[in-house]
Amino acid sequence: MMPFAYSKPADIEAAVRLAGPDARFIAGGTNLLDLMKENVAQPRRLIDITGLPLREVSETAAGGLLVGALVGNAELARHPRIEADYPLLSQAILAGASPQLRNMASSGGNLLQRTRCPYFYDTGTPCNKREPGSGCSARTGLNRNHAIFGASEHCVATHPSDMCVALAALAATVHVQGRQGTRQIAFADFHRLPGNEPERDNCLSDDELITGIELPAPRFAEHVHYLKVRDRASYAFALVSVAAALTLDGDRIGELRLALGGVAHKPWRQPDLEARFQGQPATADTYAEIARVMMSGAQPLAHNAFKVTLAHNAIIRALGTAQQRQSGATS
């Protein structure tokens, strides 16, 4: 680990003034410190934001919630309003990491997790995400855990967060502040596909700080389910995960939300597909057709073709479970 300067600003404006390409904001540090220990990240300055006033969960004028960036994952998952009105988010958070990590991790930091691709962490192997232009070892190496959607010749890494898959399905908004002022970013636009710049995980500028995550007014408080499929039941990242949310109009689908994790460089959602199945019968046959259409564009690699079938079956199961689930269930 290389030497670095440390600052703990008293307000948001001071924090963003210190920011830049060689600096990193730090809160819980559950991912950044690992990256620094492995010399994958080598910031010259750490900006400790734990003293900033970003720990509140407050109601918005539109009837939703604004979650401060420093609200802990464990606290958020068990917040009464989240459990009651956004159970999909609670389920996703509780499916991620371990209790100890959830106690440390911040909501804003969860959005900034970097891939767990082993080649990214191994500084002895080429990786375009770690060192642009060096190559992608996963393309010709072991790629069992890698992307089947949205990859490029430069990177096939996947995004690791569970929380973000639920936020994608719920169409959250990310609030940020930088030296040029504040802005709000639709969650679908926050994370990037790798393209020709796999080193960029999101659309933030170097000086921008996540200040909060806005949840829209609750519409999916009953028929929701987060399904995570992994190699072991204990702490492990998803091979495939599904965030499913439904409203029902009698025996038909009123509104559908569906997002996948573990399959792309960002949470994978297809709003056009969701709209296509509005009004269709809420049956296993419909769910199978939804899964077929959603997986039709998959492009598996040498070792992860099993993810196509796995995700197909997980979608059917998640939608069927969501249909049967009752309000307030978070397990």
Phi and psi restraints in degrees (value plus and minus 20) as a CYANA .aco file:
   2 MET   PHI    -101.7   -61.7
   2 MET   PSI     136.8   176.8
   3 PRO   PHI     -82.6   -42.6
   3 PRO   PSI     130.6   170.6
   4 PHE   PHI    -167.7  -127.7
   4 PHE   PSI     135.5   175.5
   5 ALA   PHI    -105.3   -65.3
   5 ALA   PSI     136.8   176.8
   6 TYR   PHI    -150.6  -110.6
   6 TYR   PSI     111.8   151.8
   7 SER   PHI    -154.1  -114.1
   7 SER   PSI     125.7   165.7
   8 LYS   PHI    -150.3  -110.3
   8 LYS   PSI      67.7   107.7
   9 PRO   PHI     -88.5   -48.5
   9 PRO   PSI     136.0   176.0
  10 ALA   PHI    -110.4   -70.4
  10 ALA   PSI     -35.9     4.1
  11 ASP   PHI    -168.1  -128.1
  11 ASP   PSI     148.2   188.2
  12 ILE   PHI     -83.8   -43.8
  12 ILE   PSI     -61.0   -21.0
  13 GLU   PHI     -80.5   -40.5
  13 GLU   PSI     -61.5   -21.5
  14 ALA   PHI     -87.1   -47.1
  14 ALA   PSI     -56.3   -16.3
  15 ALA   PHI     -83.0   -43.0
  15 ALA   PSI     -66.1   -26.1
  16 VAL   PHI     -93.1   -53.1
  16 VAL   PSI     -45.3    -5.3
  17 ARG   PHI     -86.8   -46.8
  17 ARG   PSI     -50.1   -10.1
  18 LEU   PHI    -100.6   -60.6
  18 LEU   PSI     -36.3     3.7
  19 ALA   PHI     -92.2   -52.2
  19 ALA   PSI     138.2   178.2
  20 GLY   PHI     155.3   195.3
  20 GLY   PSI    -197.7  -157.7
  21 PRO   PHI     -83.3   -43.3
  21 PRO   PSI     -44.1    -4.1
  22 ASP   PHI    -122.6   -82.6
  22 ASP   PSI     -10.4    29.6
  23 ALA   PHI    -136.4   -96.4
  23 ALA   PSI     135.9   175.9
  24 ARG   PHI    -157.0  -117.0
  24 ARG   PSI     117.4   157.4
  25 PHE   PHI     -94.6   -54.6
  25 PHE   PSI     124.1   164.1
  26 ILE   PHI    -155.8  -115.8
  26 ILE   PSI     115.8   155.8
  27 ALA   PHI    -143.7  -103.7
  27 ALA   PSI    -115.1   -75.1
  28 GLY   PHI     -91.1   -51.1
  28 GLY   PSI     -51.6   -11.6
  29 GLY   PHI      53.4    93.4
  29 GLY   PSI      -4.4    35.6
  30 THR   PHI     -88.5   -48.5
  30 THR   PSI     -41.8    -1.8
  31 ASN   PHI    -130.2   -90.2
  31 ASN   PSI     -64.4   -24.4
  32 LEU   PHI     -79.9   -39.9
  32 LEU   PSI     -62.8   -22.8
  33 LEU   PHI     -84.6   -44.6
  33 LEU   PSI     -57.2   -17.2
  34 ASP   PHI     -80.6   -40.6
  34 ASP   PSI     -64.2   -24.2
  35 LEU   PHI     -84.0   -44.0
  35 LEU   PSI     -57.8   -17.8
  36 MET   PHI     -88.9   -48.9
  36 MET   PSI     -60.8   -20.8
  37 LYS   PHI     -82.6   -42.6
  37 LYS   PSI     -51.9   -11.9
  38 GLU   PHI    -110.2   -70.2
  38 GLU   PSI     -17.3    22.7
  39 ASN   PHI      41.1    81.1
  39 ASN   PSI       3.5    43.5
  40 VAL   PHI     -98.6   -58.6
  40 VAL   PSI     -62.1   -22.1
  41 ALA   PHI    -128.8   -88.8
  41 ALA   PSI     114.4   154.4
  42 GLN   PHI    -153.9  -113.9
  42 GLN   PSI      41.7    81.7
  43 PRO   PHI     -86.9   -46.9
  43 PRO   PSI     127.9   167.9
  44 ARG   PHI    -110.9   -70.9
  44 ARG   PSI     -32.4     7.6
  45 ARG   PHI    -166.2  -126.2
  45 ARG   PSI     115.7   155.7
  46 LEU   PHI    -125.6   -85.6
  46 LEU   PSI     111.5   151.5
  47 ILE   PHI    -130.1   -90.1
  47 ILE   PSI      84.0   124.0
  48 ASP   PHI     -97.5   -57.5
  48 ASP   PSI      94.4   134.4
  49 ILE   PHI    -122.0   -82.0
  49 ILE   PSI     -10.0    30.0
  50 THR   PHI     -87.8   -47.8
  50 THR   PSI     -34.4     5.6
  51 GLY   PHI    -112.3   -72.3
  51 GLY   PSI     -18.4    21.6
  52 LEU   PHI    -102.2   -62.2
  52 LEU   PSI     132.9   172.9
  53 PRO   PHI    -101.2   -61.2
  53 PRO   PSI      47.8    87.8
  54 LEU   PHI    -148.7  -108.7
  54 LEU   PSI      17.3    57.3
  55 ARG   PHI    -133.5   -93.5
  55 ARG   PSI      -5.9    34.1
  56 GLU   PHI    -121.4   -81.4
  56 GLU   PSI     130.2   170.2
  57 VAL   PHI    -133.0   -93.0
  57 VAL   PSI      93.8   133.8
  58 SER   PHI    -148.5  -108.5
  58 SER   PSI     136.5   176.5
  59 GLU   PHI    -102.6   -62.6
  59 GLU   PSI     121.0   161.0
  60 THR   PHI    -113.0   -73.0
  60 THR   PSI     144.7   184.7
  61 ALA   PHI     -82.5   -42.5
  61 ALA   PSI     -45.9    -5.9
  62 ALA   PHI    -105.1   -65.1
  62 ALA   PSI     -18.3    21.7
  63 GLY   PHI      72.0   112.0
  63 GLY   PSI     -14.6    25.4
  64 GLY   PHI    -116.1   -76.1
  64 GLY   PSI    -178.2  -138.2
  65 LEU   PHI    -148.6  -108.6
  65 LEU   PSI     124.0   164.0
  66 LEU   PHI    -130.6   -90.6
  66 LEU   PSI      96.4   136.4
  67 VAL   PHI    -117.8   -77.8
  67 VAL   PSI      98.0   138.0
  68 GLY   PHI     -82.2   -42.2
  68 GLY   PSI     126.8   166.8
  69 ALA   PHI     -82.8   -42.8
  69 ALA   PSI     -42.8    -2.8
  70 LEU   PHI    -116.3   -76.3
  70 LEU   PSI     -15.5    24.5
  71 VAL   PHI     -84.7   -44.7
  71 VAL   PSI     107.3   147.3
  72 GLY   PHI     -88.8   -48.8
  72 GLY   PSI     131.9   171.9
  73 ASN   PHI     -80.9   -40.9
  73 ASN   PSI     -64.1   -24.1
  74 ALA   PHI     -83.9   -43.9
  74 ALA   PSI     -62.8   -22.8
  75 GLU   PHI     -82.5   -42.5
  75 GLU   PSI     -62.8   -22.8
  76 LEU   PHI     -85.7   -45.7
  76 LEU   PSI     -63.4   -23.4
  77 ALA   PHI     -80.0   -40.0
  77 ALA   PSI     -52.4   -12.4
  78 ARG   PHI    -125.1   -85.1
  78 ARG   PSI      -9.3    30.7
  79 HIS   PHI     -86.4   -46.4
  79 HIS   PSI     114.0   154.0
  80 PRO   PHI     -75.5   -35.5
  80 PRO   PSI     -60.0   -20.0
  81 ARG   PHI     -90.4   -50.4
  81 ARG   PSI     -55.0   -15.0
  82 ILE   PHI     -88.4   -48.4
  82 ILE   PSI     -65.8   -25.8
  83 GLU   PHI     -81.8   -41.8
  83 GLU   PSI     -58.0   -18.0
  84 ALA   PHI    -100.3   -60.3
  84 ALA   PSI     -64.2   -24.2
  85 ASP   PHI    -125.6   -85.6
  85 ASP   PSI     -40.4    -0.4
  86 TYR   PHI    -154.6  -114.6
  86 TYR   PSI      35.4    75.4
  87 PRO   PHI     -81.4   -41.4
  87 PRO   PSI     -46.1    -6.1
  88 LEU   PHI     -80.8   -40.8
  88 LEU   PSI     -60.3   -20.3
  89 LEU   PHI     -87.2   -47.2
  89 LEU   PSI     -63.0   -23.0
  90 SER   PHI     -80.2   -40.2
  90 SER   PSI     -65.8   -25.8
  91 GLN   PHI     -79.6   -39.6
  91 GLN   PSI     -63.7   -23.7
  92 ALA   PHI     -85.0   -45.0
  92 ALA   PSI     -64.2   -24.2
  93 ILE   PHI     -82.0   -42.0
  93 ILE   PSI     -64.1   -24.1
  94 LEU   PHI     -89.3   -49.3
  94 LEU   PSI     -38.3     1.7
  95 ALA   PHI    -100.7   -60.7
  95 ALA   PSI     -33.5     6.5
  96 GLY   PHI    -118.7   -78.7
  96 GLY   PSI     129.2   169.2
  97 ALA   PHI      36.3    76.3
  97 ALA   PSI    -166.8  -126.8
  98 SER   PHI    -149.3  -109.3
  98 SER   PSI     144.7   184.7
  99 PRO   PHI     -75.5   -35.5
  99 PRO   PSI     -58.4   -18.4
 100 GLN   PHI     -84.4   -44.4
 100 GLN   PSI     -63.6   -23.6
 101 LEU   PHI     -88.5   -48.5
 101 LEU   PSI     -59.3   -19.3
 102 ARG   PHI     -84.1   -44.1
 102 ARG   PSI     -50.8   -10.8
 103 ASN   PHI     -87.1   -47.1
 103 ASN   PSI     -50.9   -10.9
 104 MET   PHI    -111.2   -71.2
 104 MET   PSI     -56.1   -16.1
 105 ALA   PHI     -89.1   -49.1
 105 ALA   PSI     122.3   162.3
 106 SER   PHI    -118.8   -78.8
 106 SER   PSI     137.1   177.1
 107 SER   PHI     -85.3   -45.3
 107 SER   PSI     -63.3   -23.3
 108 GLY   PHI     -85.1   -45.1
 108 GLY   PSI     -61.0   -21.0
 109 GLY   PHI     -84.6   -44.6
 109 GLY   PSI     -51.1   -11.1
 110 ASN   PHI     -77.6   -37.6
 110 ASN   PSI     -56.5   -16.5
 111 LEU   PHI     -87.7   -47.7
 111 LEU   PSI     -42.5    -2.5
 112 LEU   PHI    -120.9   -80.9
 112 LEU   PSI     -12.0    28.0
 113 GLN   PHI     -74.4   -34.4
 113 GLN   PSI     123.6   163.6
 114 ARG   PHI    -121.4   -81.4
 114 ARG   PSI     141.6   181.6
 115 THR   PHI     -77.2   -37.2
 115 THR   PSI     132.1   172.1
 116 ARG   PHI    -118.6   -78.6
 116 ARG   PSI       0.0    40.0
 117 CYS   PHI     -74.1   -34.1
 117 CYS   PSI     105.7   145.7
 118 PRO   PHI     -83.3   -43.3
 118 PRO   PSI     -47.7    -7.7
 119 TYR   PHI     -92.3   -52.3
 119 TYR   PSI     -49.1    -9.1
 120 PHE   PHI     -84.8   -44.8
 120 PHE   PSI     -57.7   -17.7
 121 TYR   PHI    -102.0   -62.0
 121 TYR   PSI     -39.4     0.6
 122 ASP   PHI    -112.5   -72.5
 122 ASP   PSI      80.1   120.1
 123 THR   PHI     -90.6   -50.6
 123 THR   PSI     -24.3    15.7
 124 GLY   PHI    -110.4   -70.4
 124 GLY   PSI     -20.1    19.9
 125 THR   PHI    -139.8   -99.8
 125 THR   PSI     132.5   172.5
 126 PRO   PHI     -84.2   -44.2
 126 PRO   PSI     121.1   161.1
 127 CYS   PHI    -177.7  -137.7
 127 CYS   PSI      96.5   136.5
 128 ASN   PHI     -85.9   -45.9
 128 ASN   PSI     -48.1    -8.1
 129 LYS   PHI     -90.9   -50.9
 129 LYS   PSI     -58.6   -18.6
 130 ARG   PHI    -103.4   -63.4
 130 ARG   PSI     -60.0   -20.0
 131 GLU   PHI    -157.3  -117.3
 131 GLU   PSI      70.6   110.6
 132 PRO   PHI     -72.1   -32.1
 132 PRO   PSI     114.0   154.0
 133 GLY   PHI      71.7   111.7
 133 GLY   PSI     -24.8    15.2
 134 SER   PHI    -104.8   -64.8
 134 SER   PSI     -40.4    -0.4
 135 GLY   PHI      95.4   135.4
 135 GLY   PSI     149.2   189.2
 136 CYS   PHI    -138.1   -98.1
 136 CYS   PSI      85.1   125.1
 137 SER   PHI     -86.6   -46.6
 137 SER   PSI     -48.3    -8.3
 138 ALA   PHI     -89.2   -49.2
 138 ALA   PSI     -45.8    -5.8
 139 ARG   PHI     -81.4   -41.4
 139 ARG   PSI     -58.3   -18.3
 140 THR   PHI    -130.5   -90.5
 140 THR   PSI     -22.8    17.2
 141 GLY   PHI    -120.0   -80.0
 141 GLY   PSI    -171.3  -131.3
 142 LEU   PHI     -97.1   -57.1
 142 LEU   PSI      98.6   138.6
 143 ASN   PHI    -150.1  -110.1
 143 ASN   PSI      13.1    53.1
 144 ARG   PHI     -79.7   -39.7
 144 ARG   PSI     -56.4   -16.4
 145 ASN   PHI    -116.1   -76.1
 145 ASN   PSI     -10.2    29.8
 146 HIS   PHI    -116.5   -76.5
 146 HIS   PSI    -195.5  -155.5
 147 ALA   PHI     -93.2   -53.2
 147 ALA   PSI     126.2   166.2
 148 ILE   PHI    -138.0   -98.0
 148 ILE   PSI     -23.6    16.4
 149 PHE   PHI    -151.3  -111.3
 149 PHE   PSI     124.5   164.5
 150 GLY   PHI      48.0    88.0
 150 GLY   PSI      -9.0    31.0
 151 ALA   PHI     -97.6   -57.6
 151 ALA   PSI     149.6   189.6
 152 SER   PHI    -152.8  -112.8
 152 SER   PSI     154.9   194.9
 153 GLU   PHI     -86.0   -46.0
 153 GLU   PSI     -35.3     4.7
 154 HIS   PHI    -114.2   -74.2
 154 HIS   PSI     -37.5     2.5
 155 CYS   PHI    -186.1  -146.1
 155 CYS   PSI     116.6   156.6
 156 VAL   PHI    -145.5  -105.5
 156 VAL   PSI       3.2    43.2
 157 ALA   PHI     -91.9   -51.9
 157 ALA   PSI     139.8   179.8
 158 THR   PHI    -136.0   -96.0
 158 THR   PSI     136.0   176.0
 159 HIS   PHI    -102.1   -62.1
 159 HIS   PSI     115.5   155.5
 160 PRO   PHI    -112.1   -72.1
 160 PRO   PSI     -32.6     7.4
 161 SER   PHI     -94.2   -54.2
 161 SER   PSI     120.0   160.0
 162 ASP   PHI    -105.3   -65.3
 162 ASP   PSI     -64.6   -24.6
 163 MET   PHI     -73.8   -33.8
 163 MET   PSI     -60.2   -20.2
 164 CYS   PHI     -87.7   -47.7
 164 CYS   PSI     -48.5    -8.5
 165 VAL   PHI     -85.8   -45.8
 165 VAL   PSI     -62.5   -22.5
 166 ALA   PHI     -86.9   -46.9
 166 ALA   PSI     -60.9   -20.9
 167 LEU   PHI     -82.8   -42.8
 167 LEU   PSI     -54.8   -14.8
 168 ALA   PHI     -85.0   -45.0
 168 ALA   PSI     -65.6   -25.6
 169 ALA   PHI     -82.9   -42.9
 169 ALA   PSI     -55.2   -15.2
 170 LEU   PHI    -103.9   -63.9
 170 LEU   PSI     -23.7    16.3
 171 ALA   PHI      38.1    78.1
 171 ALA   PSI      32.9    72.9
 172 ALA   PHI     -91.2   -51.2
 172 ALA   PSI     152.6   192.6
 173 THR   PHI    -149.9  -109.9
 173 THR   PSI     117.9   157.9
 174 VAL   PHI    -121.4   -81.4
 174 VAL   PSI     106.9   146.9
 175 HIS   PHI    -117.1   -77.1
 175 HIS   PSI     109.7   149.7
 176 VAL   PHI    -153.3  -113.3
 176 VAL   PSI     139.0   179.0
 177 GLN   PHI    -158.6  -118.6
 177 GLN   PSI     115.1   155.1
 178 GLY   PHI    -157.1  -117.1
 178 GLY   PSI    -190.0  -150.0
 179 ARG   PHI     -86.9   -46.9
 179 ARG   PSI     -42.2    -2.2
 180 GLN   PHI    -109.7   -69.7
 180 GLN   PSI     -19.6    20.4
 181 GLY   PHI      99.7   139.7
 181 GLY   PSI    -179.0  -139.0
 182 THR   PHI    -126.8   -86.8
 182 THR   PSI     137.6   177.6
 183 ARG   PHI    -175.2  -135.2
 183 ARG   PSI     143.3   183.3
 184 GLN   PHI    -141.0  -101.0
 184 GLN   PSI     114.6   154.6
 185 ILE   PHI    -142.1  -102.1
 185 ILE   PSI     102.8   142.8
 186 ALA   PHI     -78.2   -38.2
 186 ALA   PSI     118.9   158.9
 187 PHE   PHI     -79.0   -39.0
 187 PHE   PSI     -54.1   -14.1
 188 ALA   PHI     -82.1   -42.1
 188 ALA   PSI     -44.2    -4.2
 189 ASP   PHI    -120.5   -80.5
 189 ASP   PSI     -24.6    15.4
 190 PHE   PHI     -93.4   -53.4
 190 PHE   PSI     -70.6   -30.6
 191 HIS   PHI    -108.0   -68.0
 191 HIS   PSI     133.0   173.0
 192 ARG   PHI    -131.7   -91.7
 192 ARG   PSI     134.2   174.2
 193 LEU   PHI    -101.2   -61.2
 193 LEU   PSI     136.9   176.9
 194 PRO   PHI     -86.9   -46.9
 194 PRO   PSI     -61.9   -21.9
 195 GLY   PHI      29.0    69.0
 195 GLY   PSI    -154.7  -114.7
 196 ASN   PHI    -113.5   -73.5
 196 ASN   PSI     -19.0    21.0
 197 GLU   PHI    -150.2  -110.2
 197 GLU   PSI      46.7    86.7
 198 PRO   PHI     -86.6   -46.6
 198 PRO   PSI     -35.9     4.1
 199 GLU   PHI     -90.4   -50.4
 199 GLU   PSI     -35.8     4.2
 200 ARG   PHI    -118.3   -78.3
 200 ARG   PSI      94.2   134.2
 201 ASP   PHI    -105.3   -65.3
 201 ASP   PSI     -46.0    -6.0
 202 ASN   PHI    -167.1  -127.1
 202 ASN   PSI    -196.8  -156.8
 203 CYS   PHI    -118.7   -78.7
 203 CYS   PSI      -8.0    32.0
 204 LEU   PHI     -91.4   -51.4
 204 LEU   PSI     125.3   165.3
 205 SER   PHI    -101.9   -61.9
 205 SER   PSI     144.7   184.7
 206 ASP   PHI     -80.4   -40.4
 206 ASP   PSI     -46.7    -6.7
 207 ASP   PHI    -118.1   -78.1
 207 ASP   PSI     -17.4    22.6
 208 GLU   PHI    -112.2   -72.2
 208 GLU   PSI     116.9   156.9
 209 LEU   PHI    -134.5   -94.5
 209 LEU   PSI     111.7   151.7
 210 ILE   PHI     -89.5   -49.5
 210 ILE   PSI     104.9   144.9
 211 THR   PHI    -126.5   -86.5
 211 THR   PSI     -41.7    -1.7
 212 GLY   PHI    -192.9  -152.9
 212 GLY   PSI     148.2   188.2
 213 ILE   PHI    -146.4  -106.4
 213 ILE   PSI     100.1   140.1
 214 GLU   PHI    -117.4   -77.4
 214 GLU   PSI     107.0   147.0
 215 LEU   PHI    -119.2   -79.2
 215 LEU   PSI     112.1   152.1
 216 PRO   PHI     -86.8   -46.8
 216 PRO   PSI     147.5   187.5
 217 ALA   PHI     -71.4   -31.4
 217 ALA   PSI     117.7   157.7
 218 PRO   PHI     -84.5   -44.5
 218 PRO   PSI     110.6   150.6
 219 ARG   PHI    -150.1  -110.1
 219 ARG   PSI     -31.1     8.9
 220 PHE   PHI    -147.8  -107.8
 220 PHE   PSI      53.1    93.1
 221 ALA   PHI    -124.1   -84.1
 221 ALA   PSI     -23.0    17.0
 222 GLU   PHI    -142.6  -102.6
 222 GLU   PSI     -84.4   -44.4
 223 HIS   PHI    -113.9   -73.9
 223 HIS   PSI      59.6    99.6
 224 VAL   PHI    -156.5  -116.5
 224 VAL   PSI     135.7   175.7
 225 HIS   PHI    -180.2  -140.2
 225 HIS   PSI     115.5   155.5
 226 TYR   PHI    -130.2   -90.2
 226 TYR   PSI      97.9   137.9
 227 LEU   PHI    -133.4   -93.4
 227 LEU   PSI     103.9   143.9
 228 LYS   PHI    -138.5   -98.5
 228 LYS   PSI     101.8   141.8
 229 VAL   PHI    -127.9   -87.9
 229 VAL   PSI     102.9   142.9
 230 ARG   PHI    -162.5  -122.5
 230 ARG   PSI     150.2   190.2
 231 ASP   PHI     -91.0   -51.0
 231 ASP   PSI     -46.4    -6.4
 232 ARG   PHI    -165.1  -125.1
 232 ARG   PSI     135.1   175.1
 233 ALA   PHI     -93.6   -53.6
 233 ALA   PSI     -45.0    -5.0
 234 SER   PHI     -97.2   -57.2
 234 SER   PSI    -190.4  -150.4
 235 TYR   PHI     -71.0   -31.0
 235 TYR   PSI      92.4   132.4
 236 ALA   PHI    -181.2  -141.2
 236 ALA   PSI     130.9   170.9
 237 PHE   PHI    -101.6   -61.6
 237 PHE   PSI     137.8   177.8
 238 ALA   PHI     -93.0   -53.0
 238 ALA   PSI     115.5   155.5
 239 LEU   PHI     -92.1   -52.1
 239 LEU   PSI     -66.1   -26.1
 240 VAL   PHI    -167.3  -127.3
 240 VAL   PSI     118.6   158.6
 241 SER   PHI    -154.0  -114.0
 241 SER   PSI     135.9   175.9
 242 VAL   PHI    -154.5  -114.5
 242 VAL   PSI     104.9   144.9
 243 ALA   PHI    -124.0   -84.0
 243 ALA   PSI      92.2   132.2
 244 ALA   PHI    -138.6   -98.6
 244 ALA   PSI     114.9   154.9
 245 ALA   PHI    -162.3  -122.3
 245 ALA   PSI     117.2   157.2
 246 LEU   PHI    -154.8  -114.8
 246 LEU   PSI     128.1   168.1
 247 THR   PHI    -133.2   -93.2
 247 THR   PSI     128.8   168.8
 248 LEU   PHI    -136.3   -96.3
 248 LEU   PSI     117.9   157.9
 249 ASP   PHI    -135.1   -95.1
 249 ASP   PSI      66.9   106.9
 250 GLY   PHI      49.4    89.4
 250 GLY   PSI    -141.7  -101.7
 251 ASP   PHI    -121.9   -81.9
 251 ASP   PSI       0.7    40.7
 252 ARG   PHI    -142.9  -102.9
 252 ARG   PSI     140.5   180.5
 253 ILE   PHI     -95.7   -55.7
 253 ILE   PSI      99.5   139.5
 254 GLY   PHI    -100.4   -60.4
 254 GLY   PSI     -75.7   -35.7
 255 GLU   PHI    -161.5  -121.5
 255 GLU   PSI     126.1   166.1
 256 LEU   PHI    -147.6  -107.6
 256 LEU   PSI     114.8   154.8
 257 ARG   PHI    -149.5  -109.5
 257 ARG   PSI     116.2   156.2
 258 LEU   PHI    -170.6  -130.6
 258 LEU   PSI     103.7   143.7
 259 ALA   PHI    -155.8  -115.8
 259 ALA   PSI     125.2   165.2
 260 LEU   PHI    -133.7   -93.7
 260 LEU   PSI     125.0   165.0
 261 GLY   PHI    -138.2   -98.2
 261 GLY   PSI     142.0   182.0
 262 GLY   PHI      56.7    96.7
 262 GLY   PSI     -12.2    27.8
 263 VAL   PHI    -142.8  -102.8
 263 VAL   PSI     -26.8    13.2
 264 ALA   PHI    -175.1  -135.1
 264 ALA   PSI     154.3   194.3
 265 HIS   PHI     -91.4   -51.4
 265 HIS   PSI     -28.4    11.6
 266 LYS   PHI    -169.6  -129.6
 266 LYS   PSI     143.1   183.1
 267 PRO   PHI     -74.3   -34.3
 267 PRO   PSI     114.3   154.3
 268 TRP   PHI    -123.4   -83.4
 268 TRP   PSI      95.1   135.1
 269 ARG   PHI    -155.1  -115.1
 269 ARG   PSI     125.8   165.8
 270 GLN   PHI    -148.2  -108.2
 270 GLN   PSI      67.9   107.9
 271 PRO   PHI     -77.6   -37.6
 271 PRO   PSI     -53.5   -13.5
 272 ASP   PHI     -83.0   -43.0
 272 ASP   PSI     -58.0   -18.0
 273 LEU   PHI     -85.0   -45.0
 273 LEU   PSI     -62.5   -22.5
 274 GLU   PHI     -78.6   -38.6
 274 GLU   PSI     -64.1   -24.1
 275 ALA   PHI     -86.9   -46.9
 275 ALA   PSI     -54.4   -14.4
 276 ARG   PHI     -81.3   -41.3
 276 ARG   PSI     -51.9   -11.9
 277 PHE   PHI    -119.3   -79.3
 277 PHE   PSI     -14.4    25.6
 278 GLN   PHI     -83.1   -43.1
 278 GLN   PSI     111.1   151.1
 279 GLY   PHI      67.7   107.7
 279 GLY   PSI     -24.8    15.2
 280 GLN   PHI    -100.0   -60.0
 280 GLN   PSI     137.1   177.1
 281 PRO   PHI     -79.4   -39.4
 281 PRO   PSI     118.3   158.3
 282 ALA   PHI    -105.3   -65.3
 282 ALA   PSI      57.3    97.3
 283 THR   PHI    -151.3  -111.3
 283 THR   PSI     145.8   185.8
 284 ALA   PHI     -81.0   -41.0
 284 ALA   PSI     -55.5   -15.5
 285 ASP   PHI     -84.6   -44.6
 285 ASP   PSI     -61.3   -21.3
 286 THR   PHI     -85.0   -45.0
 286 THR   PSI     -62.6   -22.6
 287 TYR   PHI     -83.9   -43.9
 287 TYR   PSI     -56.0   -16.0
 288 ALA   PHI     -85.0   -45.0
 288 ALA   PSI     -58.1   -18.1
 289 GLU   PHI     -90.1   -50.1
 289 GLU   PSI     -59.1   -19.1
 290 ILE   PHI     -77.7   -37.7
 290 ILE   PSI     -66.5   -26.5
 291 ALA   PHI     -83.3   -43.3
 291 ALA   PSI     -61.3   -21.3
 292 ARG   PHI     -81.8   -41.8
 292 ARG   PSI     -65.8   -25.8
 293 VAL   PHI     -86.8   -46.8
 293 VAL   PSI     -62.9   -22.9
 294 MET   PHI     -84.6   -44.6
 294 MET   PSI     -54.4   -14.4
 295 MET   PHI    -110.7   -70.7
 295 MET   PSI     -21.2    18.8
 296 SER   PHI     -85.7   -45.7
 296 SER   PSI     -44.6    -4.6
 297 GLY   PHI    -115.8   -75.8
 297 GLY   PSI     -10.7    29.3
 298 ALA   PHI     -85.3   -45.3
 298 ALA   PSI     124.0   164.0
 299 GLN   PHI    -150.1  -110.1
 299 GLN   PSI      62.7   102.7
 300 PRO   PHI     -89.6   -49.6
 300 PRO   PSI     140.1   180.1
 301 LEU   PHI    -118.2   -78.2
 301 LEU   PSI    -189.0  -149.0
 302 ALA   PHI     -83.0   -43.0
 302 ALA   PSI     -52.9   -12.9
 303 HIS   PHI    -137.4   -97.4
 303 HIS   PSI     -14.4    25.6
 304 ASN   PHI    -146.9  -106.9
 304 ASN   PSI       3.3    43.3
 305 ALA   PHI     -81.9   -41.9
 305 ALA   PSI     -45.3    -5.3
 306 PHE   PHI     -80.4   -40.4
 306 PHE   PSI     -43.8    -3.8
 307 LYS   PHI     -84.1   -44.1
 307 LYS   PSI     -48.1    -8.1
 308 VAL   PHI     -84.1   -44.1
 308 VAL   PSI     -70.8   -30.8
 309 THR   PHI     -86.6   -46.6
 309 THR   PSI     -61.2   -21.2
 310 LEU   PHI     -79.5   -39.5
 310 LEU   PSI     -67.5   -27.5
 311 ALA   PHI     -86.4   -46.4
 311 ALA   PSI     -61.2   -21.2
 312 HIS   PHI     -75.0   -35.0
 312 HIS   PSI     -69.8   -29.8
 313 ASN   PHI     -89.4   -49.4
 313 ASN   PSI     -55.1   -15.1
 314 ALA   PHI     -86.5   -46.5
 314 ALA   PSI     -57.6   -17.6
 315 ILE   PHI     -81.2   -41.2
 315 ILE   PSI     -67.8   -27.8
 316 ILE   PHI     -79.6   -39.6
 316 ILE   PSI     -65.9   -25.9
 317 ARG   PHI     -85.6   -45.6
 317 ARG   PSI     -63.3   -23.3
 318 ALA   PHI     -84.7   -44.7
 318 ALA   PSI     -61.9   -21.9
 319 LEU   PHI     -86.8   -46.8
 319 LEU   PSI     -61.5   -21.5
 320 GLY   PHI     -83.8   -43.8
 320 GLY   PSI     -60.6   -20.6
 321 THR   PHI     -87.1   -47.1
 321 THR   PSI     -61.4   -21.4
 322 ALA   PHI     -80.5   -40.5
 322 ALA   PSI     -60.0   -20.0
 323 GLN   PHI     -80.1   -40.1
 323 GLN   PSI     -56.5   -16.5
 324 GLN   PHI    -108.4   -68.4
 324 GLN   PSI     -35.3     4.7
 325 ARG   PHI     -91.5   -51.5
 325 ARG   PSI     126.5   166.5
 326 GLN   PHI    -122.9   -82.9
 326 GLN   PSI     138.0   178.0
 327 SER   PHI     -76.9   -36.9
 327 SER   PSI     118.3   158.3
 328 GLY   PHI      69.4   109.4
 328 GLY   PSI     -26.7    13.3
 329 ALA   PHI    -100.7   -60.7
 329 ALA   PSI     106.1   146.1
 330 THR   PHI    -140.8  -100.8
 330 THR   PSI     -23.0    17.0
